[in-house]
Amino acid sequence: MLNFIKNFRNDEDGAVTVDFVVLTAAIVLLGLAVGAAIQSGARGLANNIETELKNVKVTP
């Protein structure tokens, strides 16, 4: 019984794995949130650039 308690106390592989899975999921969700937040601004900027480029008059 004493060996079981020592092994149980020293065995932390599962806890470390869970920690890394949770941290990885948080990083992925944070990246998705940032991407969604800047998506509309980037799309608007691209549309403004497109409009300006279409209005450029080139004279020979």
C-alpha positions in Angstrom: 0.0 0.0 0.0 2.9 2.4 0.8 4.4 1.7 -2.7 1.0 2.5 -4.3 0.8 5.9 -2.5 4.4 6.8 -3.5 3.7 5.9 -7.1 0.5 7.8 -7.2 2.2 10.9 -5.7 5.1 10.7 -8.2 3.0 9.9 -11.3 2.1 13.3 -12.8 2.1 12.4 -16.5 -1.6 12.7 -16.9 -1.9 16.0 -15.2 0.9 17.5 -17.4 -0.8 16.2 -20.5 -4.1 17.7 -19.5 -2.4 21.0 -18.8 -0.8 21.1 -22.2 -4.1 20.2 -24.0 -5.9 23.0 -22.1 -3.2 25.5 -22.9 -3.1 24.5 -26.5 -6.9 24.8 -26.8 -6.7 28.3 -25.2 -4.0 29.5 -27.6 -6.0 28.2 -30.6 -9.2 29.9 -29.4 -7.3 33.1 -28.8 -5.9 33.0 -32.3 -9.3 32.5 -33.8 -10.7 35.4 -31.7 -8.0 37.7 -32.9 -8.5 36.6 -36.5 -12.2 37.3 -36.2 -11.6 40.7 -34.6 -9.3 42.0 -37.4 -11.1 40.3 -40.3 -13.6 43.1 -40.9 -11.0 45.8 -40.6 -8.7 44.1 -43.0 -11.6 43.5 -45.5 -12.6 47.2 -45.3 -9.0 48.3 -45.8 -8.7 46.0 -48.9 -11.9 47.4 -50.3 -10.7 51.0 -49.9 -7.4 50.2 -51.6 -9.3 48.5 -54.4 -11.5 51.5 -54.9 -8.5 53.9 -54.9 -6.7 51.8 -57.5 -9.7 51.7 -59.7 -9.9 55.5 -59.6 -6.3 56.1 -60.6 -6.0 57.8 -64.0 -2.8 56.9 -65.9 -1.7 59.5 -68.5 0.8 58.5 -71.2 
